[in-house]
């Protein structure tokens, strides 16, 4: 090719390339065109830390971790601080929202962080439970924060189980026992920096620590149109099958619970008073060991077996008497400790009526001193105070002392007008299914009447109330006990 033509050929190519570059200039590789902040979470508890990462977006489509090279800053800087390595540390006992900013090569990014309350203690209920193979058991987790507030954190806890042979547990705290397998399992719940454990025995056939009677599903008429205003209107209610304690909880059973609960860190004991240490009823009075002028008997004693370590036992001769001198919290905490519960008001009344709409929870629905321990003495009733459980004939369901002896706490929050709007299926009272002390409304419900009450207060339909924390009133404490229930 002649030189001139060759030169023109290359000139044409170079000119085309120049024009292309003019229309779309070439960019150098790995230019930062964006910035993003990432983290494992968008919240952290006060006193905790959260490692942030700064990720640069490059023009090549790739990304680069530039965390150590960015300029970190934060606003407003009240609830935490961030260092040069992108580590965010929340200040202790402070909550609020902080916005972290990262700047790098002309690019910036922000990341909001919520600083939440820090838990001071974590309780898991039940603490010591039994479950039948193939059945489920729900756990609850309750956190107490540094500001003394409480929260159910069941769905925020990391649940685990070991060895995991006889049961599994899901993220909602529901344990499922494997069919045909038995053994012991330890359930652990972790929230923030705290971990608490609970023991579960998976049994081939369920055996309760307290003797239970199965109450069949069915409908009955609840209330009494001829009774007091809070017993009206009488209305039909359907209750699913459940199990109820054959007897009222005894001094021996409650003393055993106190010993186990103290060892587990669930309660405190000082100056004859037992109070909750953790859980939804922390700092509430559970039980009083001491008697009073009207009722001086002591039924449960405490022994300091080591400095600051107590064990409890029933006073000899009173082991089989119903536990009294406690309030609603002490009854509910006992039930929850073992994976049981208090009966609802509807369950209690259905059981009391014995499947026959009985006016009293006795063997034949009438009341006399041969059938129950109530005000006065006569016949079989020679007792001037509480009697050993089972001293009188059972009702048709095989339940003892449903009328008289010790009055019994039930689960429901009290509302004098609740019957007018009560659900017809498994009513549980007007309040929430779970709550913290103090008891909403300040009144606890009891049923069945006591040894000191006239027969009218021992009727199946009678609804009695006391202040939720009856420590100031030893007369009330001396007459109210409880029995346990279990869902089937």
BELRAJO-V384879 format. One record per helix or strand of 2 or more residues. SS is the DSSP state (H for helix, E for strand). FROM is the first residue (numbers start at 1). TO is the last residue. Records with the same first field share a line. If there is no record, write none. Layout:
BEGIN
SS = FROM-TO, FROM-TO
END
This chain:
BEGIN
H = 3-23, 67-69, 229-231, 251-263, 328-337, 345-352, 418-420, 455-458, 470-472, 474-477
E = 32-39, 43-45, 49-58, 63-65, 71-75, 80-82, 87-90, 96-104, 107-116, 119-125, 128-132, 136-138, 140-145, 150-152, 158-162, 167-169, 174-177, 183-191, 194-203, 212-215, 218-222, 235-239, 242-245, 267-270, 273-276, 285-288, 300-306, 309-314, 321-322, 341-342, 407-413, 443-447, 464-467, 480-481, 484-487
END
